[in-house]
Amino acid sequence: MATFADILRADAAALERMLANGSGAGSGDAGREAKARRIGVNQTRLICGVGFNPHARQRSDFARMIGFNSVDALLSERNYRFIHDHYDELTVGNIIDIYTVVGHIRSLAVELYDPIFSRLQEIESELEGTINPILVSGYKLEIQSIHANRLASPELIARRLEPQYYVLRDIGGELPAMLEAGVLTQPQLLRHPGINVHEKSRLVFQGLIDKELVREYLHEPGTAPVDREVLQRLLH
């Protein structure tokens, strides 16, 4: 029996052995479901585990072994399931495993930019109408993993820093994650027009922004009056 991580991280020879152990299943959902059960995972984990394994592109027989007629067909179904699964068939641990593996291979990371963008939109639309703790905690861990593994496209980063994303940034603990990953520097964060003064002051209070940088910012002529008022009070 294999786990999702086993499938995702296997070298080519090990992956071939795993898929051969589940032989005998036909194509289509029913066949893949039967093969997945024999291997020890569900169908979505089988498709995403093989589809995100870095060797999947190199060997078209891996796609055929799980009932797809081409690598492109496997990747298309992989992306669909990745985008639309909200910690149902894939756990947050599975998602973080994907990000960790893909984040180490730049060409695969760039390929994942658009699916990640779409996936976050799907999850956030569900977050608007729920207080489901599994969804909220999973979202927070996922956001932090995206930044830790440098999987956010420039377009996604720019969008996440828009003013209307304040609540979602707060839910995801996103600004500390961006600082830690080097997505944003402390001076950039202080001067970004999309980040409000309450977010900035919280980071200063937490010691994540150096107070000397704040003093320099407050002495600049272009500093927003509300920033000047709140941050000056915090420093004193």
C-alpha positions in Angstrom: 0.0 0.0 0.0 1.2 3.5 -0.8 0.5 6.9 0.6 -0.1 10.1 -1.4 3.4 11.3 -0.5 4.9 8.1 -1.7 3.3 8.5 -5.1 4.2 12.2 -5.3 7.8 11.8 -4.3 8.7 8.5 -5.9 11.5 8.2 -8.4 10.6 6.8 -11.8 11.3 3.2 -11.0 9.4 3.3 -7.7 6.4 5.0 -9.3 6.3 2.3 -12.0 6.3 -0.4 -9.3 3.5 1.3 -7.4 1.3 1.7 -10.5 2.0 -1.9 -11.6 0.8 -3.1 -8.2 -2.6 -1.6 -9.0 -2.7 -3.2 -12.5 -5.9 -4.6 -14.0 -8.1 -1.5 -13.8 -9.6 -0.1 -17.0 -9.8 3.5 -18.1 -12.3 6.0 -16.8 -13.4 6.9 -13.3 -14.5 3.4 -12.3 -11.2 1.9 -13.4 -9.1 4.5 -11.8 -11.1 4.3 -8.6 -10.5 0.5 -8.4 -6.7 1.0 -9.2 -6.5 3.7 -6.5 -8.1 1.5 -3.9 -5.6 -1.3 -4.7 -2.7 1.1 -4.3 -4.1 2.6 -1.1 -5.4 6.1 -2.0 -8.5 7.7 -3.4 -8.9 8.6 -7.1 -8.1 12.3 -6.7 -4.9 11.5 -4.7 -3.9 9.0 -7.4 -4.4 11.5 -10.2 -2.7 14.4 -8.3 0.1 12.2 -6.9 1.1 10.9 -10.4 0.2 14.2 -12.1 2.4 16.4 -9.8 5.2 13.8 -9.6 8.1 15.4 -11.6 8.6 12.2 -13.6 5.1 12.3 -15.0 6.1 14.4 -18.0 9.1 12.2 -18.8 7.2 8.9 -19.1 3.9 8.9 -21.0 3.3 5.4 -19.8 2.6 6.6 -16.3 -0.5 8.5 -17.7 -1.6 5.4 -19.5 -1.1 3.2 -16.5 -3.9 5.2 -14.7 -6.2 5.2 -17.7 -5.3 8.4 -19.6 -4.5 8.4 -23.2 -1.9 11.2 -22.9 0.1 13.2 -20.4 -1.9 16.3 -21.4 -5.1 14.5 -20.5 -3.7 13.5 -17.1 -2.5 17.1 -16.4 -5.8 18.6 -17.4 -7.7 16.3 -15.0 -5.0 16.9 -12.3 -5.5 20.6 -12.6 -9.3 20.4 -12.4 -9.3 18.3 -9.3 -6.6 20.4 -7.7 -8.5 23.6 -8.3 -11.9 22.4 -7.2 -11.0 20.3 -4.1 -11.5 22.1 -0.8 -9.8 19.7 1.5 -12.2 16.9 0.7 -10.3 14.3 -1.3 -7.0 16.1 -0.8 -6.0 17.1 2.7 -4.2 20.3 3.5 -1.2 18.1 4.1 -1.5 16.7 0.6 -1.6 20.3 -0.8 1.5 21.3 1.2 3.3 18.2 -0.1 2.5 19.3 -3.6 3.8 22.8 -3.0 7.0 21.6 -1.4 7.8 19.2 -4.3 6.8 21.6 -7.1 8.4 24.6 -5.4 11.9 23.0 -5.9 11.4 22.8 -9.7 11.1 26.2 -11.2 9.5 25.1 -14.5 6.8 23.2 -12.6 6.3 26.1 -10.2 5.6 28.5 -13.1 3.2 26.0 -14.6 1.2 26.0 -11.3 0.8 29.8 -11.1 -2.6 29.8 -12.9 -4.1 26.8 -11.1 -3.1 28.2 -7.7 -4.8 31.5 -8.7 -8.0 29.7 -9.6 -7.9 27.4 -6.6 -7.6 30.4 -4.1 -10.5 32.1 -5.8 -12.6 28.9 -5.4 -11.7 28.5 -1.7 -12.2 32.2 -0.9 -15.7 32.2 -2.5 -16.6 29.5 0.0 -14.9 31.3 2.9 -17.2 34.2 2.4 -20.2 32.2 3.6 -18.8 29.9 6.3 -17.0 29.7 9.6 -15.9 26.1 8.9 -12.7 25.7 11.0 -11.2 23.1 8.7 -11.6 25.3 5.7 -10.2 28.4 7.6 -7.2 26.6 9.1 -6.4 24.8 5.8 -6.6 28.1 3.9 -4.1 29.7 6.4 -1.6 26.8 6.1 -2.0 26.8 2.3 -1.4 30.5 1.9 1.7 30.3 4.0 3.0 27.4 2.0 2.4 29.1 -1.3 4.7 32.0 -0.2 7.3 29.8 1.6 7.7 27.8 -1.7 7.6 31.0 -3.9 4.6 29.7 -5.8 2.7 33.0 -6.1 3.0 34.7 -9.5 3.8 38.4 -9.7 0.1 39.0 -10.7 -1.2 37.0 -7.7 1.1 38.9 -5.3 0.0 42.2 -6.7 -3.6 41.2 -6.2 -3.1 39.9 -2.7 -1.7 43.4 -1.7 -4.8 45.3 -2.9 -6.8 47.0 -0.1 -9.9 44.7 -0.4 -7.8 41.7 0.5 -7.2 42.9 4.0 -9.5 40.4 5.7 -8.2 37.5 3.7 -4.6 38.5 4.4 -5.5 38.6 8.1 -7.1 35.1 8.0 -4.1 33.7 6.2 -1.4 35.4 8.3 -0.1 36.5 4.9 2.0 39.5 5.5 4.4 37.8 8.0 4.6 34.9 5.5 5.5 37.3 2.7 8.2 38.9 4.8 9.7 35.6 5.9 9.8 34.3 2.3 11.3 37.6 1.0 8.3 38.3 -1.2 8.2 41.8 0.3 10.9 43.7 2.1 10.1 45.7 5.3 10.5 49.1 3.5 8.3 47.9 0.6 5.6 46.8 3.0 5.7 50.1 4.9 5.2 52.1 1.8 2.7 49.9 -0.1 -0.6 51.8 -0.6 -2.7 48.6 -0.4 -1.6 47.7 3.1 -3.5 49.6 5.8 -1.9 51.2 8.9 -3.5 48.6 11.3 -1.6 45.8 9.5 1.6 47.8 9.6 1.2 48.7 13.3 0.5 45.0 14.1 3.7 43.9 12.4 5.7 46.6 14.2 4.2 45.5 17.5 5.2 41.9 16.7 8.7 42.9 16.0 8.5 42.0 12.3 9.3 45.5 11.1 12.3 47.3 12.5 11.4 50.5 14.4 14.3 52.4 12.8 12.8 51.8 9.4 9.4 53.1 10.7 11.1 56.3 12.0 12.7 56.8 8.5 9.3 56.3 6.9 7.6 58.8 9.2 10.1 61.5 8.2 9.4 61.2 4.5 7.2 63.9 3.1 4.9 61.5 1.3 3.9 59.5 4.3 0.1 59.2 4.6 -1.2 61.3 7.5 -3.0 58.3 9.1 0.2 56.2 9.0 2.1 59.1 10.6 -0.5 59.5 13.4 -0.9 55.8 14.3 2.7 54.7 13.9 4.1 57.7 15.7 1.8 56.8 18.6 3.0 53.2 18.5 6.7 54.2 18.7 6.1 56.4 21.7 
